[in-house]
Amino acid sequence: MTIFRFFNGHVAAATGVLTDATIVVENGRIVDISASSADHDAATAIDLDGGWLMPGFIDTQVNGGGGVLFNDTPTVEGIAAIGAAHRPFGTTAFLPTLISDTPDVIALALDAVDAAIEAGVPGVLGIHIEGPVISPDRKGIHDPARFQDLDDDLLALLTRPRLGRVMVTLAPERVTAAQIATLTAAGVLISIGHSNADHATASAGIAAGITGVTHLFNAMSPLVHRAPGVVGAVLDDQTVYCGIIVDGFHVEDSVLRIALRARPHDRFMLVSDAMPCVGAAEKSFVLQGREIHVEGGRCVGADGTLAGSDLDMAGAVRNTVDRLRVAPETAAAMAATYPAAFLQLSDDRGTLRAGLVADWVVLTRDLQPASTWIGGVVQD
């Protein structure tokens, strides 16, 4: 059992923001957390110096990091390298994300994530398969040559029992209600993305069991006053969890502020959509044969199409506070608590409260990452 005391700052606990807190950790989990002005029994005392202690960030869309792209390296070693690249920025748990690829690569990626979980790679919660059952009309940077229907073989592959969560981004206009039911019955979390569906089709998909939306506003039919599209269906709905990329490039800040006013905050998740450039000295990379360059923090292909992001989760939290005018404790929940709820892991992680894993991040007063802890152990 280890006792930590945090003082002179802000602790985003489940009960509210504390200025001082004592956290008791045993076997990697929080045994107790309480407000305290002093604790002489604490083995570790940390002066937050006006900064923040937040629950460890959970990123459901991580394409790469540290110079590694998951599509190119669907291995335990590749997953470990990606996780290591994101940990300094407060990400304590994540879904390695596969951009539209062939069934063979999808199978390799699924097996690699199982193996990574078995091997105890820190933070791996499962996998996010983004495509290939998506719309050519809303392809973004995805390669349409890799798109396909959800045939019986792919459906069987996606519904095979796995050790972690399986999240699949698809276009609802390309699947049937029966296929959605088959996926959800197998525990697959379905997210609308890269979709040109109309309002009725998107709404029907949500009613059939879709519970997420991948990078709201990007690569989907927009809200038009007589054609509400996917965006209109989602803003009108109050239940599905929306991933948002808060980097100043993917969506105009004012649009995100409007979205936050339209729906409950607890249905938004901050995501990085990170590419290999995050945590890497070399910012250019190759995505399925295409050169991608980072220009002023913006990942673009040769034609100017956005290709993921150079964003980390600490930056997403900081931008949410500074650009979207959200309170830090709410931004923390959008980066940890609400993604955990989407993944149906609220009883395990995502909040600083007794019984959950002792994952947290210390941020400075200007919300720069200072240290990341997994299971109550500071990470190098």
MOBEL-V285198 format. One record per backbone hydrogen bond with DSSP energy under -1.0 kcal/mol. CO is the residue of the C=O (numbers start at 1). NH is the residue of the N-H. E is the energy in kcal/mol with one decimal. If there is no record, write none. Layout:
<<CO,NH,E> <CO,NH,E>>
This chain:
<<2,25,-3.0> <3,43,-1.4> <3,44,-1.9> <4,23,-2.8> <5,46,-3.2> <6,21,-2.6> <7,48,-2.9> <8,50,-3.6> <10,53,-2.7> <11,13,-1.9> <11,18,-2.5> <13,16,-1.3> <16,13,-1.5> <18,11,-3.1> <19,9,-1.6> <21,6,-3.1> <22,34,-2.1> <23,4,-3.1> <24,31,-3.5> <24,32,-1.3> <25,2,-3.0> <26,29,-1.7> <28,358,-2.7> <29,26,-2.6> <30,355,-3.8> <32,24,-3.2> <34,22,-2.9> <39,42,-1.4> <44,5,-3.2> <46,7,-2.1> <48,51,-2.2> <51,10,-1.7> <52,363,-3.0> <53,12,-2.9> <54,361,-2.7> <57,92,-1.9> <57,93,-1.6> <59,95,-2.0> <61,273,-1.7> <62,97,-2.8> <63,70,-2.8> <65,68,-1.6> <68,65,-2.1> <69,73,-1.8> <73,75,-2.4> <75,79,-2.4> <76,80,-2.5> <77,81,-2.1> <78,82,-2.1> <79,83,-2.5> <80,84,-2.4> <81,85,-1.7> <82,86,-1.3> <83,87,-1.6> <86,89,-1.5> <86,91,-1.5> <87,90,-2.3> <90,57,-2.4> <93,59,-2.2> <94,125,-2.1> <95,62,-1.5> <96,128,-2.4> <98,130,-2.4> <102,106,-2.4> <103,107,-2.4> <104,108,-2.0> <105,109,-2.6> <106,110,-2.5> <107,111,-2.3> <108,112,-2.4> <109,113,-2.1> <110,114,-1.9> <111,115,-2.5> <112,116,-2.5> <113,117,-2.4> <114,118,-2.4> <115,119,-2.2> <116,121,-2.6> <117,120,-1.0> <121,124,-1.4> <123,94,-2.6> <125,165,-2.7> <127,167,-2.8> <128,98,-2.8> <129,169,-2.6> <132,134,-1.7> <132,148,-1.4> <133,171,-2.6> <135,138,-1.3> <139,142,-2.1> <143,146,-2.1> <144,147,-1.4> <149,151,-1.8> <151,155,-2.6> <152,156,-2.3> <153,157,-2.1> <154,158,-2.5> <155,159,-1.5> <165,127,-2.6> <166,189,-2.9> <167,129,-3.4> <168,191,-2.8> <169,131,-2.0> <170,193,-1.7> <171,174,-2.3> <172,175,-1.2> <176,180,-2.1> <177,181,-2.2> <178,182,-2.1> <179,183,-2.4> <180,184,-2.6> <181,185,-2.3> <182,186,-1.1> <183,188,-2.3> <184,187,-1.6> <189,168,-2.9> <190,211,-1.7> <190,212,-1.6> <191,170,-2.4> <192,214,-3.3> <194,135,-2.9> <195,221,-1.5> <198,202,-2.5> <199,203,-2.6> <200,204,-2.3> <201,205,-2.0> <202,206,-2.0> <203,207,-2.4> <204,208,-1.7> <205,210,-2.2> <211,241,-2.7> <212,192,-2.6> <213,243,-2.9> <215,218,-1.6> <219,195,-1.2> <221,231,-2.1> <224,227,-1.2> <227,224,-1.3> <228,232,-2.6> <229,233,-2.0> <230,234,-2.5> <231,235,-2.7> <232,236,-1.9> <233,237,-1.3> <241,213,-2.0> <242,269,-3.2> <243,216,-2.8> <244,271,-2.0> <245,247,-1.2> <252,256,-1.6> <253,257,-2.3> <254,258,-2.0> <255,259,-2.2> <256,260,-2.4> <257,261,-1.3> <258,262,-1.0> <259,263,-1.2> <264,267,-1.7> <265,268,-1.8> <267,242,-3.2> <269,244,-2.5> <273,309,-1.9> <274,63,-1.3> <274,64,-1.1> <275,278,-1.9> <276,67,-2.9> <277,280,-2.0> <278,66,-3.5> <285,292,-3.2> <287,290,-1.7> <290,287,-3.0> <292,285,-2.1> <293,300,-2.7> <295,298,-1.0> <298,295,-3.0> <299,307,-2.4> <300,293,-2.5> <301,304,-1.8> <305,301,-2.2> <309,275,-2.0> <312,316,-1.9> <313,317,-2.4> <314,318,-2.5> <315,319,-2.7> <316,320,-2.0> <317,321,-2.0> <318,322,-2.9> <319,323,-3.0> <319,324,-1.1> <320,326,-1.6> <327,331,-2.5> <328,332,-2.5> <329,333,-1.6> <330,334,-2.3> <331,335,-1.2> <333,338,-3.0> <334,270,-2.6> <335,58,-3.1> <336,340,-1.8> <337,341,-1.7> <338,342,-2.4> <339,343,-2.3> <340,345,-3.3> <341,344,-1.4> <345,348,-2.3> <345,349,-2.1> <348,357,-2.6> <351,353,-1.3> <352,14,-1.9> <353,356,-1.6> <356,30,-3.1> <357,359,-1.8> <358,376,-2.8> <359,56,-1.9> <360,373,-3.1> <361,54,-2.6> <362,370,-3.2> <362,371,-1.5> <363,52,-2.5> <364,367,-2.2> <368,364,-2.8> <371,362,-2.9> <372,379,-3.2> <373,360,-1.7> <374,377,-1.3> <377,374,-2.4>>
